[in-house]
């Protein structure tokens, strides 16, 4: 059997609905993460753009969807975060969004990838950067806002509540939470067929976030549509695309 086939078979046997739901029920999904290794081994490709290094293509569709999220982030920060506020980018990658906001805010970033942080440091040498798992880092600051772009899919299901609690504990009163995430596109996504990349149900995310935050919106990030469990009319695509994503915006209670 070829090595590629062996890897595919191993993935099928260890990353499926039955195994994943058992791990989630026992809380072991957090100890059996597979995506972390992928990002820890990241090496910056100087022949590609920052966006491509972060895992996103440069098609017109993707660029348009990303621009909409950038504009929304700036709009919400303008209302809820005074100029000069301290802000945290969770899963900052090579620093694309940090650079976008660096003229107006004191931006810190956290990521599991040393390669990503090296790139972010070269881009923004004065920024404070943290290497490691967000849930395990002790932050001294209380942030006016915490934002994350397409990273929630790597948070284990059993740790989603801990994630929102951690965000709230590290934010100032009435702080802003801005989370863009790939949402469930079909019914099978509700049963977690792939724990390496989780398409979360908007209803599940709203429920978990509402324990610590007042949800201002939880809608399709590109067109503002609202679904519940999963999206019955996702944008046609043969692969994962930024255009199919949700946006949670909330204020700390």
C-alpha positions in Angstrom: 0.0 0.0 0.0 1.4 3.4 -1.0 2.2 5.9 1.9 -0.5 8.3 0.7 -3.1 5.6 0.8 -2.0 4.6 4.3 -2.3 8.2 5.5 -5.8 8.4 4.0 -6.9 5.2 5.6 -5.5 6.2 9.0 -7.3 9.6 8.8 -10.6 7.8 7.9 -10.3 5.4 10.8 -9.3 8.0 13.4 -11.4 11.0 12.2 -15.0 10.0 11.6 -18.4 10.7 13.2 -18.4 7.8 15.6 -14.8 8.3 16.9 -15.2 12.1 17.0 -18.4 12.1 19.0 -16.9 9.6 21.5 -13.9 11.9 21.9 -16.1 14.9 22.3 -18.3 13.2 24.9 -15.3 12.2 27.0 -13.5 15.5 26.5 -10.6 13.8 24.7 -11.1 15.6 21.5 -8.9 18.4 22.8 -6.1 15.9 23.4 -6.4 14.3 19.9 -6.2 17.5 17.8 -4.7 17.0 14.4 -4.7 20.6 13.0 -2.3 22.0 15.5 0.6 20.1 14.0 -0.2 21.4 10.6 0.2 25.0 11.7 3.2 24.4 13.9 5.1 23.0 11.0 4.2 26.0 8.8 7.1 27.6 6.8 6.6 31.0 5.2 6.7 31.0 1.4 8.2 34.2 0.3 6.9 33.7 -3.3 3.3 33.8 -2.0 1.4 36.8 -0.5 0.5 37.1 3.2 -3.0 36.1 2.3 -1.9 33.0 0.6 0.4 32.1 3.4 -2.5 32.4 5.8 -4.4 29.8 3.7 -6.6 31.9 1.4 -6.4 32.3 -2.4 -6.7 35.5 -4.3 -9.7 34.8 -6.4 -12.1 37.7 -6.9 -14.7 35.9 -4.8 -12.4 35.3 -1.9 -10.9 38.8 -2.0 -14.4 40.3 -2.0 -15.5 38.2 0.9 -12.4 39.1 2.9 -12.7 42.8 2.2 -16.3 42.7 3.6 -15.1 41.2 6.9 -12.2 43.7 7.1 -14.6 46.6 6.7 -17.1 45.2 9.2 -14.3 44.7 11.8 -13.2 48.3 11.4 -16.8 49.5 11.6 -17.5 47.7 14.9 -14.1 48.7 16.4 -14.9 52.3 15.5 -18.0 52.1 17.7 -16.9 49.9 20.5 -13.1 50.5 20.8 -11.7 54.0 21.3 -8.5 54.8 19.4 -5.5 53.6 21.2 -7.3 50.6 22.8 -5.5 47.3 23.4 -6.9 44.6 21.1 -6.0 40.9 20.7 -5.9 39.0 17.5 -6.6 35.3 18.3 -4.9 33.2 15.6 -3.2 36.2 14.1 -1.3 34.2 11.5 1.2 36.4 9.5 -0.4 39.6 10.9 -2.7 40.6 8.0 -5.4 42.1 10.3 -3.0 43.3 12.8 -1.4 45.5 10.1 -4.8 46.7 9.0 -5.5 48.1 12.5 -2.0 48.9 13.8 -2.3 52.7 13.1 -5.2 53.1 15.4 -4.9 50.4 18.1 -2.3 48.6 20.3 -2.5 45.2 18.7 -1.3 42.0 20.3 -1.4 38.6 18.5 -1.4 34.9 19.5 -0.8 31.9 17.3 0.4 28.3 17.7 2.7 28.7 14.7 6.2 30.1 15.3 6.6 30.6 11.5 3.5 32.7 11.4 4.6 34.8 14.4 8.0 35.4 12.8 6.3 36.8 9.8 4.0 38.9 11.9 7.0 40.2 13.9 8.8 41.2 10.7 5.7 43.1 9.6 5.0 44.7 13.0 8.1 44.6 15.2 6.6 46.6 18.0 3.6 44.4 18.5 3.3 42.0 21.4 3.1 38.4 20.2 2.3 35.2 22.1 3.3 31.7 20.9 1.0 28.9 22.0 -2.5 27.8 22.6 -4.8 30.7 23.5 -6.6 28.7 26.1 -3.3 28.0 28.0 -1.8 31.5 27.9 -2.0 33.9 30.9 -2.5 37.4 29.5 -1.7 40.3 31.8 -3.8 42.7 29.8 -7.5 43.2 29.7 -8.5 43.9 26.1 -11.1 46.2 24.7 -11.7 43.8 21.9 -10.7 40.3 20.8 -11.1 39.2 17.2 -10.5 36.0 15.3 -10.7 35.3 11.6 -11.3 31.7 10.5 -9.8 30.1 13.5 -12.8 28.9 15.5 -12.9 25.8 13.3 -9.7 24.5 15.1 -11.2 24.9 18.6 -12.2 21.4 19.8 -15.9 21.0 20.5 -15.5 20.3 24.1 -13.4 23.5 24.5 -15.8 26.0 22.9 -17.4 27.0 26.2 -13.9 27.4 27.7 -12.9 29.5 24.7 -15.8 32.0 25.2 -15.2 32.1 28.9 -11.5 32.8 28.3 -12.3 35.6 25.9 -14.7 37.2 28.5 -12.2 36.9 31.3 -9.5 38.7 29.3 -11.7 41.5 28.2 -12.7 44.8 29.7 -16.3 45.5 30.6 -18.5 45.9 27.5 -15.6 44.6 25.4 -16.1 43.6 21.8 -15.9 40.1 20.5 -15.7 39.6 16.7 -15.4 36.1 15.4 -15.6 35.0 11.7 -15.9 31.3 11.3 -16.8 28.6 8.7 -20.3 27.5 9.6 -22.2 24.2 9.0 -23.2 23.9 5.3 -25.0 20.6 5.5 -26.8 18.5 8.1 -23.9 16.0 8.5 -21.7 18.9 9.7 -23.8 18.9 12.9 -22.4 15.5 13.8 -18.7 16.5 13.5 -17.4 14.3 10.6 -14.0 16.1 10.6 -12.5 17.3 13.9 -9.5 18.7 12.0 -11.8 21.4 10.5 -15.1 21.9 12.3 -18.0 23.7 10.5 -19.9 24.9 13.6 -23.6 25.3 13.8 -24.6 29.0 14.2 -27.2 28.0 16.8 -24.5 26.1 18.8 -22.1 29.1 18.7 -24.8 31.6 19.8 -25.8 29.3 22.7 -22.2 29.0 23.9 -21.3 32.7 23.4 -24.5 33.9 25.1 -23.3 32.6 28.5 -20.7 35.3 28.6 -21.7 37.8 25.9 -24.7 39.7 24.6 -24.9 38.7 20.9 -25.3 41.6 18.6 -25.3 39.5 15.4 -24.6 36.0 14.2 -25.1 36.1 10.5 -23.6 35.0 7.2 -20.5 37.2 6.9 -20.8 37.9 3.2 -24.5 38.6 2.7 -26.0 38.9 6.2 -28.3 35.9 5.9 -29.4 34.1 9.0 -29.7 30.4 9.3 -30.0 28.2 12.4 -28.5 24.8 12.5 -26.9 24.7 9.0 -27.0 26.7 5.8 -29.4 25.3 3.3 -28.3 27.6 0.5 -24.5 27.9 0.7 -22.5 29.4 -2.1 -21.7 26.7 -4.7 -18.1 25.6 -4.4 -16.1 22.5 -4.8 -13.8 23.4 -1.9 -13.7 25.5 1.3 -14.1 29.1 0.5 -14.1 32.3 2.7 -17.4 33.3 1.1 -19.1 30.5 3.1 -18.6 31.9 6.6 -20.5 33.3 9.6 -19.8 36.3 11.7 -20.5 36.5 15.5 -20.3 39.9 17.0 -21.0 40.2 20.7 -20.4 42.4 23.8 -19.2 41.2 27.1 -21.9 41.0 29.7 
